């Protein structure tokens, strides 16, 4: 039970972090494309993240992977090869 609560709390923290990152870094005029047919506004991105639906989880994982790449130095190494 406690492990489930910790996991839910962990996921909620990630959800909140991604919402704050989108609010701070995404222009209202910008659209995010996911796949071939989906183009989302800032508000739609936030709504999907809040719902935790498939698109919202993809967005959370995208942010999580990007932050891991930054923290590990992988992102900088790739940029230095360009």
Backbone as JSON, one array per atom type, in Angstrom:
{
  "sequence": "XXXXXXXXXXXXXXXXXXXXXXXXXXXXXXXXXXXXXXXXXXXXXXXXXXXXXXXXXXXXXXXXXXXXXXXXXXXXXXXXXX",
  "N": [[0.83, -1.19, 0.0], [1.88, 1.28, 0.88], [3.97, 1.5, -0.92], [2.58, 1.77, -3.33], [1.36, 4.25, -2.85], [3.65, 5.86, -2.71], [4.58, 5.6, -5.33], [2.43, 6.74, -6.76], [2.58, 9.33, -5.74], [5.12, 10.04, -6.67], [4.65, 10.0, -9.47], [2.74, 12.03, -9.61], [4.27, 14.24, -8.83], [6.04, 14.39, -11.01], [4.17, 14.99, -12.99], [3.3, 17.52, -12.14], [5.73, 18.92, -12.35], [6.24, 18.79, -15.13], [4.04, 20.23, -16.1], [4.64, 22.77, -15.06], [7.05, 23.24, -16.43], [6.14, 23.33, -19.08], [4.38, 25.52, -18.91], [6.25, 27.54, -18.34], [8.06, 27.41, -20.48], [6.88, 27.11, -23.01], [5.63, 28.82, -25.69], [2.47, 30.46, -26.11], [1.75, 30.65, -28.74], [2.93, 28.59, -30.03], [2.83, 25.26, -31.35], [2.76, 21.84, -30.47], [3.77, 18.98, -32.07], [2.75, 15.67, -32.21], [3.25, 12.61, -33.4], [1.71, 11.86, -36.59], [-0.72, 13.17, -37.02], [-1.5, 14.81, -34.93], [-1.56, 17.92, -33.45], [-0.8, 20.07, -30.92], [-1.89, 22.72, -28.8], [-0.49, 24.89, -26.26], [-2.25, 24.9, -24.03], [-3.69, 22.55, -24.55], [-1.67, 20.64, -24.36], [-1.05, 20.83, -21.62], [-3.52, 20.04, -20.56], [-3.68, 17.34, -21.4], [-1.51, 16.3, -19.99], [-2.37, 16.73, -17.36], [-4.62, 15.02, -17.32], [-3.37, 12.59, -17.64], [-3.5, 10.84, -19.72], [-2.78, 8.81, -22.68], [-1.34, 10.48, -24.48], [-0.57, 12.5, -22.7], [1.1, 11.01, -20.98], [3.12, 10.37, -22.79], [4.21, 12.9, -23.21], [5.12, 13.51, -20.63], [7.08, 11.49, -20.35], [8.81, 12.28, -22.4], [9.8, 14.73, -21.39], [10.98, 13.75, -19.04], [12.98, 12.02, -20.06], [14.53, 13.89, -21.46], [15.44, 15.53, -19.37], [16.94, 13.67, -17.92], [18.94, 13.15, -19.81], [20.16, 15.65, -19.87], [21.1, 15.84, -17.21], [22.89, 13.71, -17.07], [24.84, 14.45, -18.8], [24.78, 13.61, -21.37], [23.26, 15.01, -23.25], [24.77, 17.37, -23.64], [27.12, 16.27, -24.67], [26.21, 15.27, -27.13], [25.42, 17.65, -28.37], [27.92, 18.85, -28.63], [29.03, 17.42, -30.68], [28.02, 18.36, -32.97]],
  "CA": [[0.0, 0.0, 0.0], [2.76, 2.45, 0.96], [4.72, 1.54, -2.17], [1.66, 2.33, -4.32], [1.22, 5.67, -2.55], [4.9, 6.5, -3.11], [4.6, 5.63, -6.8], [1.45, 7.73, -7.18], [3.14, 10.63, -5.38], [6.21, 10.26, -7.62], [4.06, 10.35, -10.77], [2.1, 13.34, -9.47], [5.36, 15.24, -8.83], [6.48, 14.53, -12.4], [3.09, 15.67, -13.71], [3.37, 18.93, -11.76], [6.96, 19.47, -12.91], [6.07, 18.97, -16.57], [3.1, 21.34, -16.29], [5.39, 24.0, -14.81], [8.01, 23.42, -17.53], [5.37, 23.74, -20.26], [3.94, 26.89, -18.66], [7.39, 28.46, -18.37], [8.89, 27.36, -21.67], [6.18, 26.96, -24.29], [4.87, 30.0, -26.11], [1.07, 30.16, -26.44], [1.61, 30.63, -30.2], [3.6, 27.4, -30.51], [2.09, 24.0, -31.29], [3.59, 20.65, -30.34], [3.28, 17.89, -32.92], [3.01, 14.32, -31.74], [2.77, 11.72, -34.45], [1.43, 12.44, -37.9], [-1.99, 13.89, -37.13], [-1.85, 15.54, -33.72], [-0.84, 19.16, -33.19], [-1.4, 20.53, -29.67], [-1.56, 24.03, -28.24], [0.03, 24.84, -24.89], [-3.33, 24.5, -23.12], [-4.01, 21.15, -24.81], [-0.57, 19.86, -23.78], [-1.25, 20.83, -20.17], [-4.72, 19.24, -20.28], [-3.33, 15.92, -21.55], [-0.63, 15.93, -18.87], [-3.23, 16.66, -16.17], [-5.45, 13.81, -17.43], [-2.55, 11.39, -17.56], [-3.85, 9.92, -20.8], [-1.64, 8.31, -23.45], [-0.56, 11.62, -24.97], [0.02, 13.12, -21.52], [2.21, 10.17, -20.53], [4.21, 10.54, -23.76], [4.82, 14.21, -22.94], [5.87, 13.37, -19.37], [8.28, 10.69, -20.64], [9.7, 13.12, -23.2], [10.48, 15.64, -20.45], [11.81, 12.94, -18.14], [14.17, 11.58, -20.8], [15.34, 15.07, -21.75], [16.1, 15.96, -18.13], [17.96, 12.65, -17.63], [20.05, 13.39, -20.74], [20.86, 16.85, -19.4], [21.78, 15.55, -15.95], [23.99, 12.76, -17.28], [25.82, 15.04, -19.71], [24.58, 13.05, -22.7], [22.76, 16.09, -24.11], [25.9, 18.23, -23.96], [28.03, 15.51, -25.55], [25.61, 15.23, -28.47], [25.52, 19.01, -28.92], [29.32, 19.12, -28.97], [29.41, 16.7, -31.9], [27.41, 19.04, -34.13]],
  "C": [[0.87, 1.26, 0.0], [3.55, 2.62, -0.34], [3.86, 2.14, -3.29], [1.48, 3.82, -4.11], [2.47, 6.44, -2.97], [4.98, 6.65, -4.62], [3.62, 6.69, -7.33], [1.95, 9.14, -6.88], [4.26, 11.02, -6.33], [5.67, 10.7, -8.98], [3.39, 11.72, -10.72], [3.14, 14.46, -9.47], [5.87, 15.47, -10.25], [5.44, 15.29, -13.2], [3.14, 17.17, -13.41], [4.6, 19.61, -12.36], [6.81, 19.74, -14.41], [5.11, 20.12, -16.86], [3.82, 22.67, -16.09], [6.39, 24.28, -15.93], [7.3, 23.89, -18.79], [4.9, 25.18, -20.09], [5.08, 27.89, -18.83], [8.06, 28.52, -19.74], [8.18, 27.29, -23.0], [5.35, 28.2, -24.57], [3.43, 29.6, -26.43], [0.84, 30.06, -27.96], [2.2, 29.36, -30.82], [2.67, 26.2, -30.42], [3.09, 22.86, -31.24], [2.97, 19.55, -31.19], [3.71, 16.56, -32.34], [2.41, 13.39, -32.77], [2.44, 12.49, -35.72], [0.24, 13.39, -37.88], [-2.31, 14.81, -35.96], [-0.95, 16.75, -33.54], [-1.54, 19.83, -32.0], [-0.95, 21.93, -29.29], [-1.01, 23.83, -26.83], [-1.05, 24.35, -23.92], [-3.72, 23.03, -23.31], [-2.93, 20.23, -24.25], [-0.78, 19.72, -22.28], [-2.45, 19.96, -19.8], [-4.42, 17.74, -20.39], [-2.44, 15.46, -20.4], [-1.46, 15.8, -17.59], [-4.08, 15.39, -16.16], [-4.64, 12.54, -17.22], [-2.92, 10.37, -18.61], [-2.6, 9.54, -21.6], [-0.75, 9.44, -23.95], [0.13, 12.31, -23.8], [1.21, 12.33, -21.0], [3.39, 10.25, -21.48], [4.95, 11.85, -23.5], [5.65, 14.15, -21.66], [7.16, 12.59, -19.62], [9.28, 11.47, -21.47], [10.49, 14.06, -22.3], [11.42, 14.88, -19.53], [13.1, 12.51, -18.84], [15.09, 12.75, -21.12], [16.11, 15.51, -20.51], [17.18, 14.96, -17.72], [19.18, 12.86, -18.53], [20.84, 14.62, -20.34], [21.69, 16.53, -18.16], [22.98, 14.63, -16.13], [25.1, 13.32, -18.16], [25.67, 14.55, -21.14], [24.13, 14.14, -23.68], [23.9, 17.0, -24.56], [26.87, 17.54, -24.91], [27.5, 15.48, -26.99], [25.7, 16.6, -29.12], [26.94, 19.33, -29.36], [29.78, 18.41, -30.23], [28.87, 17.38, -33.15], [28.36, 20.07, -34.68]]
}
